[in-house]
């Protein structure tokens, strides 16, 4: 099992910045991918950014160049630095971990943290 605790959400004005953190604990071996997803009201959950155990990153086109994902392996924490935030970035942001094991792959989700971009 993997437990995820997110922090760092809040209210910010357009053009502002926020940094999300997700601390992972539990069975941290064989963590293949850590990442962030978001879900706006009445919309489906969508990928924001991911980072692999080898450090490879992937971003949604809508956030590329504005958001940066990083990982502190020693602290088992993944971060999402969000700059130049826009109202359309308003959503609940969820931390995600994909763990691979001998008997299959397992997905774990955080409880979500609200990000609101508004003047």
C-alpha positions as CSV (number, residue, x, y, z in Angstrom):
1,X,0.0,0.0,0.0
2,X,1.0,3.6,-0.7
3,X,-0.4,6.6,1.1
4,X,-0.3,10.0,-0.5
5,X,-0.7,13.3,1.3
6,X,-1.0,16.5,-0.8
7,X,-0.6,20.1,0.2
8,X,-0.1,23.5,-1.3
9,X,-3.4,24.3,-3.0
10,X,-5.2,27.5,-2.5
11,X,-6.5,30.7,-4.1
12,X,-4.2,32.7,-6.4
13,X,-4.7,35.6,-8.8
14,X,-4.2,35.1,-12.6
15,X,-0.5,35.1,-13.4
16,X,0.4,33.9,-9.9
17,X,2.2,30.8,-8.8
18,X,1.6,27.8,-6.5
19,X,3.7,24.8,-5.5
20,X,1.9,21.5,-4.8
21,X,3.6,18.8,-2.8
22,X,2.7,15.1,-2.4
23,X,4.4,13.1,0.3
24,X,4.3,9.3,-0.3
25,X,4.7,6.6,2.3
26,X,4.3,2.9,2.6
27,X,5.5,0.4,0.0
28,X,7.7,2.7,-1.9
29,X,9.6,0.0,-3.8
30,X,8.9,-0.4,-7.5
31,X,7.3,3.0,-7.9
32,X,7.3,3.4,-11.6
33,X,5.6,6.8,-12.1
34,X,4.5,9.7,-9.9
35,X,2.3,12.4,-11.2
36,X,-0.4,15.0,-11.0
37,X,-3.9,14.9,-12.5
38,X,-6.7,17.5,-12.2
39,X,-10.4,17.6,-12.4
40,X,-12.4,20.7,-13.0
41,X,-16.2,20.9,-12.2
42,X,-18.2,18.9,-14.7
43,X,-15.1,17.7,-16.5
44,X,-13.2,14.5,-16.6
45,X,-10.0,14.0,-14.7
46,X,-7.0,14.8,-16.9
47,X,-3.3,14.3,-16.8
48,X,-1.2,17.3,-15.8
49,X,2.3,16.0,-15.5
50,X,4.2,12.8,-14.7
51,X,7.7,11.8,-13.8
52,X,9.2,8.4,-14.0
53,X,11.6,6.7,-11.6
54,X,14.3,7.5,-14.1
55,X,13.5,11.2,-14.1
56,X,11.6,11.3,-17.4
57,X,8.8,13.9,-17.5
58,X,5.7,14.3,-19.5
59,X,3.3,17.3,-19.5
60,X,-0.1,18.1,-20.9
61,X,0.1,20.5,-23.8
62,X,-2.0,23.1,-21.8
63,X,0.6,23.4,-19.0
64,X,3.9,22.8,-20.9
65,X,6.2,25.7,-20.3
66,X,4.3,26.9,-17.2
67,X,4.3,23.9,-14.9
68,X,7.3,21.9,-13.7
69,X,7.2,18.5,-12.0
70,X,10.0,17.3,-9.9
71,X,10.7,14.5,-7.4
72,X,12.8,14.1,-4.3
73,X,13.5,10.4,-4.1
74,X,15.1,10.6,-0.7
75,X,11.9,12.2,0.8
76,X,9.5,10.3,-1.4
77,X,7.9,13.5,-2.4
78,X,6.7,14.8,-5.8
79,X,6.2,18.5,-6.5
80,X,4.3,20.5,-9.1
81,X,5.5,24.1,-9.5
82,X,2.8,26.0,-11.3
83,X,3.6,29.4,-12.8
84,X,1.5,31.9,-14.9
85,X,-1.7,30.3,-13.5
86,X,-4.9,31.1,-15.4
87,X,-8.5,30.7,-14.5
88,X,-8.7,27.6,-16.6
89,X,-6.2,25.9,-14.3
90,X,-8.8,26.0,-11.6
91,X,-9.5,22.4,-10.5
92,X,-8.9,19.8,-7.8
93,X,-5.4,18.5,-8.2
94,X,-4.7,14.8,-7.4
95,X,-1.4,13.1,-6.8
96,X,-1.0,9.7,-8.4
97,X,1.5,6.9,-8.0
98,X,1.8,3.8,-10.3
99,X,3.6,0.9,-8.6
100,X,4.6,-2.2,-10.4
101,X,4.8,-5.5,-8.6
102,X,5.2,-9.2,-9.5
103,X,1.5,-9.6,-9.5
104,X,0.5,-6.5,-11.5
105,X,0.4,-2.7,-11.5
106,X,-1.3,-0.7,-8.8
107,X,-2.6,2.9,-8.9
108,X,-2.8,5.1,-5.8
109,X,-4.5,8.5,-5.5
110,X,-4.3,11.3,-3.0
111,X,-7.3,13.0,-1.5
112,X,-7.0,16.0,-3.8
113,X,-6.1,19.7,-3.2
114,X,-8.2,22.6,-4.5
115,X,-6.5,25.2,-6.8
116,X,-8.5,28.2,-7.6
117,X,-7.3,30.9,-9.9
118,X,-9.4,34.0,-9.7
119,X,-9.1,37.8,-9.4
